[in-house]
């Protein structure tokens, strides 16, 4: 089944994305940040599997925004993989992906000095085939502050249903591209 789903607005979130089965204690030294998070759907789809998959995607995003890596780990398959565009290497395993995501978040926060103010998952397309699904979307990131900017990344996530739950198995997104800069003259 194919579903084209309208925009999801994810405010105050940082979506990167995640990997391996870890014990809860492995992430207990990291205290989650508390963020104000509003998640809404303009026109929800009627398919249960597509909705369930998008709910997992939103939960992953919320966990990233809160720096709650324990919650993030609960939504990743033990064998989760991603391709890191910056290093041009495959990252394999939940623990390795969480480590990579933590480093990416910390690096971006140091560089920008202002956290992203919103993320929008634009036009997600969900294709469910049995116990596997692919979600493609454009992720739009907005940075506030004195010089607001918008960036976008074309992203694909692969999910697998294990024991009745959808888990992220693989994800890949292209490098962030600036699409709007407040210092640029308006057309």
C-alpha positions, 0 to 999 in steps of 0.5 A: 500500500502507498500513502502520501501523508501531508506535513507533520510539524515537529517543534523544538526537535532535533532529528538525526537518527539512530542503532543495537540492543542495549540494557537500560543502564547503558544510557542511565548516565545521560540525563535527558534534556527537557524540551517544549515539544509540540507534535501535530498532524494536519491530515492524518492517514487512515492506515494503521501501519502507516500511522504506527510507523509515523508515530515511531518516527515522531517518538524518535524525534522527541527522544533526540530533542530531549537527548533521551538516548534510552528512549531512542534505543527502544525504537531502534532495531539491534542491527540498525545501520546508517550511512554517514554522509560526512565520513562516507562510512556505514555505521552499524549497530544501535550503540554505535549509532547512538554514539554517532548521533550524540556526537553529531548533536553536541557538535552542531549545538557547539557550532550553532550556539542556538538550537534548532527551533523547529523541524518539519517532516514534509510530505512523508511517503510511506510504503508498507510491504508486509513486515517492512516499510520505507518512509521518504520525506524532506526534513526541514530544519529551522534555526532561530536567533539573530540570523534565522536560517532554514535547511533541508535534507532528503531522508529515507528510513527503513522500518521492520516489524518485530514482535508487533512493534515497528523498529527503525532498521536503516536510515539515510539522509543527504547533507543539510542544504541551506534553503533560506537565509534571513540575511539574503535579500528577499526576491 
